[in-house]
Amino acid sequence: MLSWALLFFIVAIIAGVAGFTGIAGAATGIAQILFFIFLILLVISLITGRRAP
């Protein structure tokens, strides 16, 4: 999921440089949402402590 967030972040940077502000804003928003979902899942994973036996 973090890779998807980075992909949308790169798309936002390229679109911003090219002048497509609408696309850049949308890609930035998607990247932020995916990053926060990743962080929440990471914290849940660390709390539950799933380890191989």
C-alpha positions, 0 to 999 in steps of 0.5 A, spaced: 500 500 500 505 504 501 508 503 494 501 505 491 501 512 495 508 513 493 506 512 485 500 517 486 505 522 489 510 521 483 504 522 479 502 528 483 509 531 482 509 530 474 502 533 473 504 539 477 510 540 473 506 539 467 501 544 469 495 539 470 493 542 477 486 538 477 490 532 476 495 533 481 490 535 487 487 529 486 493 524 486 495 528 492 489 527 496 489 519 494 496 519 496 495 522 503 489 517 504 493 511 502 499 513 506 494 514 512 491 507 511 498 504 511 500 507 517 493 505 521 494 498 518 502 498 521 500 500 528 494 495 528 499 490 526 504 492 531 499 492 537 497 485 535 504 482 534 502 477 529 509 472 529 510 466 526 511 460 531 
